[in-house]
Structure formats: structure tokens, C-alpha cells
Amino acid sequence: MATFVTGFVVGFTAVWQLALVTLAVVPLIAIIGGTHAATLSKLSSKSQAALSQAGNIVEQVERSREHGFSLLTHLILTKNTVFLIF
């Protein structure tokens, strides 16, 4: 922190116009950076929620596919069993 303050003191004494411009622009850059970080955080949480929902849908489809396959297998096996009995 001391280096920062010393730099501004030297800047104001050597090139005071540039120091004033820097003093005016740095807070704007900080505000824009904070806004960007907040927006990115919101988008990240929305993206995470969408991915979670998509994962749930995929799990449901997989369970449905497995159920259909097991039902088909059951029907095939019972059909063959009936033919073996008669």
C-alpha cells in the first residue's frame, strides 16, 4: 500500500495531468470489473441449474430405455418358454 501511495505522490508531482486522468479512470475500470464479475456469477449459476436439469432428463430417458429393453427381453423369453412347453 505504501508503494501505491508513493507512486501517486511521485505521479502527481512529476506528471500531474496523467495522475488526474488515472485517478478518474481507475474507479470506472473497477466498477466495470465488478459488474462483469457479478454478471458472470449469475450466468454461471443459471448454467449450472440448466445442466443439472438436463442431467435429470437424461437419467429419466436412460431408465425408460432400460425398462423398455427389460420388458422386451421378458416378452421374448416368455414367448420362447411357451414354445418349449408345448
ZIWO-V696176 format. One line per field, one symbol per residue. ss: DSSP state (@ for helix, = for strand, . for the rest). phi: phi as a letter, one per 20 degrees, with the letter a starting at -180 (. if undefined). psi: psi as a letter, one per 30 degrees, with the letter a starting at -180 (. if undefined). A space follows every 10 residues. Layout:
ss->???
phi->???
psi->???
This chain:
ss->.@@@@@@@@@ @@@@.@@@@@ @@@@@@@@@@ @@@@@@@@@@ @@@@@@@@@@ @@@@@@@@@@ @@@@@@@@@@ @@@@@@@@@@ @@@@@.
phi->.fffffffff fffecfffff fffeegffff ffffffffff ffffffffff ffffffffff ffffffffff ffffffffff fffffe
psi->eeeeeeeeee eeeeifeeee eeeeeeeeee eeeeeeeeee eeeeeeeeee eeeeeeeeee eeeeeeeeee eeeeeeeeee eeefe.
